[in-house]
Amino acid sequence: MRHSTDLDFYLARATQARNEADAATLGHVRERCQRSQAAWEALADRAARTLRMRDEHDRLKAVAVAAAEAEAELAK
């Protein structure tokens, strides 16, 4: 799977939010940081899913091109 700078960014922000939650002394601040972490992790999950889907699309496209080339070669 390719790696995305968006995915890296989302994961870094999730880590930062988790660290802030761990360091928070006030309950409402900790909860806010935990919600932020969950949101960043959801974005990271979506970015990773998108990358997997693109990779699969590219793979299928390459298979289709190879099949078309093989078929054209047989038609000669």
Distance bins in CASP14 RR format, pairs under 12 A and 6 or more apart:
PFRMAT RR
TARGET T0000
AUTHOR 0000-0000-0000
RMODE 2
METHOD distances of the structure
MODEL  1
1 7 0 0 0 0 1 0 0 0 0 0 0
1 47 0 0 0 0 0 1 0 0 0 0 0
1 48 1 0 0 1 0 0 0 0 0 0 0
1 49 0 0 0 0 0 1 0 0 0 0 0
1 50 0 0 0 0 0 1 0 0 0 0 0
1 51 1 0 1 0 0 0 0 0 0 0 0
1 52 1 0 1 0 0 0 0 0 0 0 0
1 53 0 0 0 0 0 1 0 0 0 0 0
1 54 0 0 0 0 1 0 0 0 0 0 0
1 55 1 0 1 0 0 0 0 0 0 0 0
1 56 0 0 0 0 1 0 0 0 0 0 0
1 58 0 0 0 0 0 1 0 0 0 0 0
1 59 0 0 0 0 0 1 0 0 0 0 0
2 8 0 0 0 0 0 1 0 0 0 0 0
2 47 0 0 0 0 0 1 0 0 0 0 0
2 48 0 0 0 0 0 1 0 0 0 0 0
2 50 0 0 0 0 0 1 0 0 0 0 0
2 51 1 0 1 0 0 0 0 0 0 0 0
2 52 0 0 0 0 1 0 0 0 0 0 0
2 53 0 0 0 0 0 1 0 0 0 0 0
2 54 1 0 0 1 0 0 0 0 0 0 0
2 55 1 0 0 1 0 0 0 0 0 0 0
2 56 0 0 0 0 0 1 0 0 0 0 0
2 57 0 0 0 0 0 1 0 0 0 0 0
2 58 0 0 0 0 1 0 0 0 0 0 0
2 59 0 0 0 0 0 1 0 0 0 0 0
3 9 0 0 0 0 0 1 0 0 0 0 0
3 10 0 0 0 0 0 1 0 0 0 0 0
3 11 0 0 0 0 0 1 0 0 0 0 0
3 44 0 0 0 0 0 1 0 0 0 0 0
3 47 0 0 0 0 1 0 0 0 0 0 0
3 48 0 0 0 0 1 0 0 0 0 0 0
3 51 1 0 0 1 0 0 0 0 0 0 0
3 52 0 0 0 0 0 1 0 0 0 0 0
3 54 0 0 0 0 0 1 0 0 0 0 0
3 55 0 0 0 0 0 1 0 0 0 0 0
4 10 0 0 0 0 1 0 0 0 0 0 0
4 11 0 0 0 0 0 1 0 0 0 0 0
4 43 0 0 0 0 0 1 0 0 0 0 0
4 44 0 0 0 0 1 0 0 0 0 0 0
4 46 0 0 0 0 0 1 0 0 0 0 0
4 47 1 0 1 0 0 0 0 0 0 0 0
4 48 0 0 0 0 1 0 0 0 0 0 0
4 49 0 0 0 0 0 1 0 0 0 0 0
4 50 1 0 0 1 0 0 0 0 0 0 0
4 51 1 0 1 0 0 0 0 0 0 0 0
4 52 0 0 0 0 0 1 0 0 0 0 0
4 54 0 0 0 0 1 0 0 0 0 0 0
4 55 0 0 0 0 0 1 0 0 0 0 0
5 11 0 0 0 0 0 1 0 0 0 0 0
5 12 0 0 0 0 0 1 0 0 0 0 0
5 47 0 0 0 0 1 0 0 0 0 0 0
5 51 0 0 0 0 0 1 0 0 0 0 0
6 12 0 0 0 0 0 1 0 0 0 0 0
6 13 0 0 0 0 0 1 0 0 0 0 0
6 40 0 0 0 0 0 1 0 0 0 0 0
6 43 0 0 0 0 1 0 0 0 0 0 0
6 44 0 0 0 0 1 0 0 0 0 0 0
6 45 0 0 0 0 0 1 0 0 0 0 0
6 46 0 0 0 0 1 0 0 0 0 0 0
6 47 1 0 1 0 0 0 0 0 0 0 0
6 48 0 0 0 0 1 0 0 0 0 0 0
6 50 0 0 0 0 1 0 0 0 0 0 0
6 51 0 0 0 0 1 0 0 0 0 0 0
7 13 0 0 0 0 0 1 0 0 0 0 0
7 14 0 0 0 0 0 1 0 0 0 0 0
7 40 0 0 0 0 0 1 0 0 0 0 0
7 41 0 0 0 0 0 1 0 0 0 0 0
7 43 0 0 0 0 1 0 0 0 0 0 0
7 44 1 0 1 0 0 0 0 0 0 0 0
7 45 0 0 0 0 1 0 0 0 0 0 0
7 46 0 0 0 0 1 0 0 0 0 0 0
7 47 1 0 1 0 0 0 0 0 0 0 0
7 48 1 0 1 0 0 0 0 0 0 0 0
7 49 0 0 0 0 0 1 0 0 0 0 0
7 50 0 0 0 0 1 0 0 0 0 0 0
7 51 1 0 0 1 0 0 0 0 0 0 0
7 52 0 0 0 0 0 1 0 0 0 0 0
7 54 0 0 0 0 0 1 0 0 0 0 0
8 14 0 0 0 0 0 1 0 0 0 0 0
8 15 0 0 0 0 0 1 0 0 0 0 0
8 40 0 0 0 0 0 1 0 0 0 0 0
8 43 0 0 0 0 0 1 0 0 0 0 0
8 44 0 0 0 0 1 0 0 0 0 0 0
8 47 0 0 0 0 1 0 0 0 0 0 0
8 48 0 0 0 0 0 1 0 0 0 0 0
8 51 0 0 0 0 0 1 0 0 0 0 0
9 15 0 0 0 0 0 1 0 0 0 0 0
9 16 0 0 0 0 0 1 0 0 0 0 0
9 40 0 0 0 0 1 0 0 0 0 0 0
9 43 0 0 0 0 1 0 0 0 0 0 0
9 44 0 0 0 0 1 0 0 0 0 0 0
9 47 0 0 0 0 1 0 0 0 0 0 0
10 16 0 0 0 0 0 1 0 0 0 0 0
10 17 0 0 0 0 0 1 0 0 0 0 0
10 36 0 0 0 0 0 1 0 0 0 0 0
10 37 0 0 0 0 0 1 0 0 0 0 0
10 38 0 0 0 0 0 1 0 0 0 0 0
10 39 0 0 0 0 1 0 0 0 0 0 0
10 40 1 0 1 0 0 0 0 0 0 0 0
10 41 1 0 0 1 0 0 0 0 0 0 0
10 42 0 0 0 0 1 0 0 0 0 0 0
10 43 1 0 1 0 0 0 0 0 0 0 0
10 44 1 1 0 0 0 0 0 0 0 0 0
10 45 0 0 0 0 1 0 0 0 0 0 0
10 46 0 0 0 0 1 0 0 0 0 0 0
10 47 1 0 1 0 0 0 0 0 0 0 0
10 48 0 0 0 0 1 0 0 0 0 0 0
10 50 0 0 0 0 0 1 0 0 0 0 0
10 51 0 0 0 0 0 1 0 0 0 0 0
11 17 0 0 0 0 0 1 0 0 0 0 0
11 18 0 0 0 0 0 1 0 0 0 0 0
11 37 0 0 0 0 0 1 0 0 0 0 0
11 40 1 0 0 1 0 0 0 0 0 0 0
11 41 0 0 0 0 1 0 0 0 0 0 0
11 42 0 0 0 0 0 1 0 0 0 0 0
11 43 0 0 0 0 1 0 0 0 0 0 0
11 44 1 0 1 0 0 0 0 0 0 0 0
11 45 0 0 0 0 0 1 0 0 0 0 0
11 47 0 0 0 0 1 0 0 0 0 0 0
11 48 0 0 0 0 1 0 0 0 0 0 0
12 18 0 0 0 0 0 1 0 0 0 0 0
12 19 0 0 0 0 0 1 0 0 0 0 0
12 37 0 0 0 0 0 1 0 0 0 0 0
12 40 0 0 0 0 1 0 0 0 0 0 0
12 41 0 0 0 0 0 1 0 0 0 0 0
12 43 0 0 0 0 0 1 0 0 0 0 0
12 44 0 0 0 0 1 0 0 0 0 0 0
13 19 0 0 0 0 0 1 0 0 0 0 0
13 20 0 0 0 0 0 1 0 0 0 0 0
13 33 0 0 0 0 0 1 0 0 0 0 0
13 36 1 0 0 1 0 0 0 0 0 0 0
13 37 0 0 0 0 1 0 0 0 0 0 0
13 38 0 0 0 0 0 1 0 0 0 0 0
13 39 0 0 0 0 1 0 0 0 0 0 0
13 40 1 0 1 0 0 0 0 0 0 0 0
13 41 0 0 0 0 1 0 0 0 0 0 0
13 42 0 0 0 0 0 1 0 0 0 0 0
13 43 0 0 0 0 1 0 0 0 0 0 0
13 44 0 0 0 0 1 0 0 0 0 0 0
13 47 0 0 0 0 0 1 0 0 0 0 0
14 20 0 0 0 0 0 1 0 0 0 0 0
14 21 0 0 0 0 0 1 0 0 0 0 0
14 33 0 0 0 0 0 1 0 0 0 0 0
14 34 0 0 0 0 0 1 0 0 0 0 0
14 35 0 0 0 0 0 1 0 0 0 0 0
14 36 0 0 0 0 1 0 0 0 0 0 0
14 37 1 0 1 0 0 0 0 0 0 0 0
14 38 0 0 0 0 1 0 0 0 0 0 0
14 39 0 0 0 0 1 0 0 0 0 0 0
14 40 1 1 0 0 0 0 0 0 0 0 0
14 41 1 0 1 0 0 0 0 0 0 0 0
14 42 0 0 0 0 1 0 0 0 0 0 0
14 43 0 0 0 0 1 0 0 0 0 0 0
14 44 1 0 0 1 0 0 0 0 0 0 0
14 45 0 0 0 0 0 1 0 0 0 0 0
14 47 0 0 0 0 0 1 0 0 0 0 0
15 21 0 0 0 0 0 1 0 0 0 0 0
15 22 0 0 0 0 0 1 0 0 0 0 0
15 33 0 0 0 0 0 1 0 0 0 0 0
15 36 0 0 0 0 0 1 0 0 0 0 0
15 37 0 0 0 0 1 0 0 0 0 0 0
15 40 0 0 0 0 1 0 0 0 0 0 0
15 41 0 0 0 0 1 0 0 0 0 0 0
15 44 0 0 0 0 0 1 0 0 0 0 0
16 22 0 0 0 0 0 1 0 0 0 0 0
16 23 0 0 0 0 0 1 0 0 0 0 0
16 33 0 0 0 0 1 0 0 0 0 0 0
16 36 0 0 0 0 1 0 0 0 0 0 0
16 37 0 0 0 0 1 0 0 0 0 0 0
16 40 0 0 0 0 1 0 0 0 0 0 0
16 41 0 0 0 0 0 1 0 0 0 0 0
17 23 0 0 0 0 0 1 0 0 0 0 0
17 24 0 0 0 0 0 1 0 0 0 0 0
17 29 0 0 0 0 0 1 0 0 0 0 0
17 30 0 0 0 0 0 1 0 0 0 0 0
17 31 0 0 0 0 0 1 0 0 0 0 0
17 32 0 0 0 0 1 0 0 0 0 0 0
17 33 1 0 1 0 0 0 0 0 0 0 0
17 34 1 0 0 1 0 0 0 0 0 0 0
17 35 0 0 0 0 1 0 0 0 0 0 0
17 36 1 0 1 0 0 0 0 0 0 0 0
17 37 1 1 0 0 0 0 0 0 0 0 0
17 38 0 0 0 0 1 0 0 0 0 0 0
17 39 0 0 0 0 1 0 0 0 0 0 0
17 40 1 0 1 0 0 0 0 0 0 0 0
17 41 0 0 0 0 1 0 0 0 0 0 0
17 42 0 0 0 0 0 1 0 0 0 0 0
17 43 0 0 0 0 0 1 0 0 0 0 0
17 44 0 0 0 0 0 1 0 0 0 0 0
18 24 0 0 0 0 0 1 0 0 0 0 0
18 30 0 0 0 0 0 1 0 0 0 0 0
18 33 1 0 0 1 0 0 0 0 0 0 0
18 34 1 0 0 1 0 0 0 0 0 0 0
18 35 0 0 0 0 0 1 0 0 0 0 0
18 36 0 0 0 0 1 0 0 0 0 0 0
18 37 1 0 1 0 0 0 0 0 0 0 0
18 38 0 0 0 0 1 0 0 0 0 0 0
18 40 0 0 0 0 1 0 0 0 0 0 0
18 41 0 0 0 0 1 0 0 0 0 0 0
19 30 0 0 0 0 0 1 0 0 0 0 0
19 33 0 0 0 0 1 0 0 0 0 0 0
19 34 0 0 0 0 0 1 0 0 0 0 0
19 36 0 0 0 0 0 1 0 0 0 0 0
19 37 0 0 0 0 1 0 0 0 0 0 0
20 26 0 0 0 0 0 1 0 0 0 0 0
20 29 1 0 0 1 0 0 0 0 0 0 0
20 30 0 0 0 0 1 0 0 0 0 0 0
20 31 0 0 0 0 0 1 0 0 0 0 0
20 32 0 0 0 0 1 0 0 0 0 0 0
20 33 1 0 1 0 0 0 0 0 0 0 0
20 34 0 0 0 0 1 0 0 0 0 0 0
20 35 0 0 0 0 0 1 0 0 0 0 0
20 36 1 0 0 1 0 0 0 0 0 0 0
20 37 0 0 0 0 1 0 0 0 0 0 0
20 40 0 0 0 0 0 1 0 0 0 0 0
21 27 0 0 0 0 1 0 0 0 0 0 0
21 28 0 0 0 0 0 1 0 0 0 0 0
21 29 0 0 0 0 1 0 0 0 0 0 0
21 30 1 0 1 0 0 0 0 0 0 0 0
21 31 0 0 0 0 1 0 0 0 0 0 0
21 32 0 0 0 0 1 0 0 0 0 0 0
21 33 1 1 0 0 0 0 0 0 0 0 0
21 34 1 0 1 0 0 0 0 0 0 0 0
21 35 0 0 0 0 1 0 0 0 0 0 0
21 36 0 0 0 0 1 0 0 0 0 0 0
21 37 1 0 0 1 0 0 0 0 0 0 0
21 38 0 0 0 0 0 1 0 0 0 0 0
21 40 0 0 0 0 0 1 0 0 0 0 0
22 29 0 0 0 0 0 1 0 0 0 0 0
22 30 0 0 0 0 1 0 0 0 0 0 0
22 33 0 0 0 0 1 0 0 0 0 0 0
22 34 0 0 0 0 1 0 0 0 0 0 0
22 37 0 0 0 0 0 1 0 0 0 0 0
23 29 0 0 0 0 1 0 0 0 0 0 0
23 30 0 0 0 0 1 0 0 0 0 0 0
23 33 0 0 0 0 1 0 0 0 0 0 0
24 30 1 1 0 0 0 0 0 0 0 0 0
24 31 0 0 0 0 1 0 0 0 0 0 0
24 32 0 0 0 0 1 0 0 0 0 0 0
24 33 1 0 1 0 0 0 0 0 0 0 0
24 34 0 0 0 0 1 0 0 0 0 0 0
24 36 0 0 0 0 0 1 0 0 0 0 0
24 37 0 0 0 0 0 1 0 0 0 0 0
25 33 0 0 0 0 0 1 0 0 0 0 0
26 32 0 0 0 0 1 0 0 0 0 0 0
26 33 0 0 0 0 0 1 0 0 0 0 0
27 33 0 0 0 0 1 0 0 0 0 0 0
27 34 0 0 0 0 1 0 0 0 0 0 0
27 35 0 0 0 0 0 1 0 0 0 0 0
28 34 0 0 0 0 0 1 0 0 0 0 0
28 35 0 0 0 0 0 1 0 0 0 0 0
29 35 0 0 0 0 0 1 0 0 0 0 0
29 36 0 0 0 0 0 1 0 0 0 0 0
30 36 0 0 0 0 0 1 0 0 0 0 0
30 37 0 0 0 0 0 1 0 0 0 0 0
31 37 0 0 0 0 0 1 0 0 0 0 0
31 38 0 0 0 0 0 1 0 0 0 0 0
32 38 0 0 0 0 0 1 0 0 0 0 0
32 39 0 0 0 0 0 1 0 0 0 0 0
33 39 0 0 0 0 0 1 0 0 0 0 0
33 40 0 0 0 0 0 1 0 0 0 0 0
34 40 0 0 0 0 0 1 0 0 0 0 0
34 41 0 0 0 0 0 1 0 0 0 0 0
35 41 0 0 0 0 0 1 0 0 0 0 0
35 42 0 0 0 0 0 1 0 0 0 0 0
36 42 0 0 0 0 0 1 0 0 0 0 0
36 43 0 0 0 0 0 1 0 0 0 0 0
37 43 0 0 0 0 0 1 0 0 0 0 0
37 44 0 0 0 0 0 1 0 0 0 0 0
38 44 0 0 0 0 0 1 0 0 0 0 0
38 45 0 0 0 0 0 1 0 0 0 0 0
39 45 0 0 0 0 0 1 0 0 0 0 0
39 46 0 0 0 0 0 1 0 0 0 0 0
40 46 0 0 0 0 0 1 0 0 0 0 0
40 47 0 0 0 0 0 1 0 0 0 0 0
41 47 0 0 0 0 0 1 0 0 0 0 0
41 48 0 0 0 0 0 1 0 0 0 0 0
42 48 0 0 0 0 0 1 0 0 0 0 0
42 49 0 0 0 0 0 1 0 0 0 0 0
43 49 0 0 0 0 0 1 0 0 0 0 0
43 50 0 0 0 0 0 1 0 0 0 0 0
44 50 0 0 0 0 0 1 0 0 0 0 0
44 51 0 0 0 0 0 1 0 0 0 0 0
45 51 0 0 0 0 0 1 0 0 0 0 0
45 52 0 0 0 0 0 1 0 0 0 0 0
46 52 0 0 0 0 0 1 0 0 0 0 0
46 53 0 0 0 0 0 1 0 0 0 0 0
47 53 0 0 0 0 0 1 0 0 0 0 0
47 54 0 0 0 0 0 1 0 0 0 0 0
48 54 0 0 0 0 0 1 0 0 0 0 0
48 55 0 0 0 0 0 1 0 0 0 0 0
49 55 0 0 0 0 0 1 0 0 0 0 0
49 56 0 0 0 0 0 1 0 0 0 0 0
50 56 0 0 0 0 0 1 0 0 0 0 0
50 57 0 0 0 0 0 1 0 0 0 0 0
51 57 0 0 0 0 0 1 0 0 0 0 0
51 58 0 0 0 0 0 1 0 0 0 0 0
52 58 0 0 0 0 0 1 0 0 0 0 0
52 59 0 0 0 0 0 1 0 0 0 0 0
53 59 0 0 0 0 0 1 0 0 0 0 0
53 60 0 0 0 0 0 1 0 0 0 0 0
54 60 0 0 0 0 0 1 0 0 0 0 0
54 61 0 0 0 0 0 1 0 0 0 0 0
55 61 0 0 0 0 0 1 0 0 0 0 0
55 62 0 0 0 0 0 1 0 0 0 0 0
56 62 0 0 0 0 0 1 0 0 0 0 0
56 63 0 0 0 0 0 1 0 0 0 0 0
57 63 0 0 0 0 0 1 0 0 0 0 0
57 64 0 0 0 0 0 1 0 0 0 0 0
58 64 0 0 0 0 0 1 0 0 0 0 0
58 65 0 0 0 0 0 1 0 0 0 0 0
59 65 0 0 0 0 0 1 0 0 0 0 0
59 66 0 0 0 0 0 1 0 0 0 0 0
60 66 0 0 0 0 0 1 0 0 0 0 0
60 67 0 0 0 0 0 1 0 0 0 0 0
61 67 0 0 0 0 0 1 0 0 0 0 0
61 68 0 0 0 0 0 1 0 0 0 0 0
62 68 0 0 0 0 0 1 0 0 0 0 0
62 69 0 0 0 0 0 1 0 0 0 0 0
63 69 0 0 0 0 0 1 0 0 0 0 0
63 70 0 0 0 0 0 1 0 0 0 0 0
64 70 0 0 0 0 0 1 0 0 0 0 0
64 71 0 0 0 0 0 1 0 0 0 0 0
65 71 0 0 0 0 0 1 0 0 0 0 0
65 72 0 0 0 0 0 1 0 0 0 0 0
66 72 0 0 0 0 0 1 0 0 0 0 0
66 73 0 0 0 0 0 1 0 0 0 0 0
67 73 0 0 0 0 0 1 0 0 0 0 0
67 74 0 0 0 0 0 1 0 0 0 0 0
68 74 0 0 0 0 0 1 0 0 0 0 0
68 75 0 0 0 0 0 1 0 0 0 0 0
69 75 0 0 0 0 0 1 0 0 0 0 0
69 76 0 0 0 0 0 1 0 0 0 0 0
70 76 0 0 0 0 0 1 0 0 0 0 0
END
